[in-house]
Amino acid sequence: MGNLLCIRVHRANIHDTMGGIETMEKTLFYYPSVVGCRADQAYRGTFKETLESFHHIKVDISEQIKGKFEVHPKRWVVERTFSWFNSSRRLSKDYEISSFYQEQICIISNLQTLLRRF
């Protein structure tokens, strides 16, 4: 459905794969019943190996996007969630001083989206 389970805002000098590992570890702390996740081609190395070997989480890597438009199953869920964030005015600029507050604003934005849908 594209609901937000966990979010982690980190410094720009941390690579996305390492930040992804931290985010998944935080997700597993709050939701220990998670058994798998999806990621794109950038996460096929360290991220996939770490989650599969240490946490026993199956990582499904989506296919690489080709030059022409092609529908990929389940990829639209992530893209739709990001587009919901774009509709939040507060997230359009970087107003927050600390990453903690930025994470909270993302959670509030996601809650607003979910409440509007019901």
C-alpha positions in Angstrom: 0.0 0.0 0.0 3.0 2.3 0.4 2.4 3.1 4.1 5.5 4.4 6.0 6.8 1.9 8.5 10.1 3.7 9.4 12.1 6.6 8.3 15.7 7.6 8.9 17.2 10.9 7.8 21.0 10.9 7.8 23.9 13.1 6.8 24.6 13.5 3.1 28.1 11.9 3.5 26.5 8.5 4.4 25.9 6.3 1.4 22.3 5.2 0.8 23.2 1.5 1.2 24.6 2.1 4.7 21.6 4.4 5.6 19.3 1.7 4.2 20.8 -0.9 6.6 20.3 1.4 9.5 16.7 2.1 8.4 16.0 -1.6 8.1 17.5 -2.4 11.5 15.3 0.3 13.0 12.3 -1.2 11.2 13.1 -4.7 12.4 13.3 -3.3 16.0 9.7 -1.9 15.8 8.3 -4.6 13.5 10.1 -7.9 14.1 7.5 -9.7 11.9 8.9 -8.2 8.7 10.3 -11.0 6.5 11.3 -9.2 3.3 11.8 -5.9 1.5 12.2 -4.5 -2.0 15.1 -2.3 -3.3 16.5 -1.1 -6.6 19.7 -2.0 -8.3 21.8 0.4 -6.1 21.2 -1.8 -3.0 22.3 -5.2 -4.6 25.7 -5.3 -2.8 26.3 -4.6 0.9 22.7 -3.9 1.7 21.4 -7.2 0.4 24.3 -9.3 1.8 23.9 -7.7 5.3 20.2 -8.2 5.5 20.2 -11.7 4.1 23.1 -13.0 6.1 22.7 -11.3 9.5 19.0 -10.5 9.7 17.6 -13.3 7.5 15.5 -10.9 5.6 14.8 -11.6 1.9 15.7 -8.6 -0.3 14.0 -8.5 -3.7 16.0 -6.3 -6.1 13.9 -4.8 -8.9 15.0 -4.9 -12.5 16.9 -2.0 -14.0 14.8 0.6 -15.8 15.3 0.5 -19.5 15.2 3.5 -21.9 11.5 3.1 -22.7 8.5 3.3 -20.4 7.8 -0.1 -18.8 5.5 -1.0 -15.9 7.4 -2.8 -13.1 5.3 -4.6 -10.6 5.3 -3.1 -7.1 7.8 -0.4 -8.0 4.9 2.1 -8.3 4.2 1.7 -4.6 7.5 3.4 -3.6 7.2 6.1 -6.3 3.6 6.9 -5.2 4.8 7.3 -1.6 7.4 9.7 -2.6 4.9 11.7 -4.7 2.7 11.9 -1.6 5.6 13.5 0.2 5.9 16.1 -2.6 2.3 17.2 -2.0 3.3 18.2 1.6 4.2 21.9 1.6 6.3 21.6 4.8 8.6 19.1 3.0 9.1 21.3 0.0 12.0 23.2 1.6 14.6 22.3 4.2 13.2 24.2 7.2 14.3 21.8 10.0 17.5 22.2 12.0 17.9 18.6 13.1 17.2 15.3 11.3 15.0 14.3 14.2 12.5 17.0 13.4 12.7 16.2 9.6 11.8 12.6 10.4 8.8 13.7 12.5 7.5 16.0 9.7 7.7 13.1 7.3 5.7 11.0 9.7 3.1 13.7 10.1 2.9 14.2 6.3 2.3 10.4 5.9 -0.4 10.5 8.6 -2.2 13.4 6.9 -2.1 11.4 3.6 -3.6 8.3 5.3 -6.3 10.3 7.0 -7.3 12.0 3.8 -7.7 8.6 2.2 -10.3 7.4 4.7 
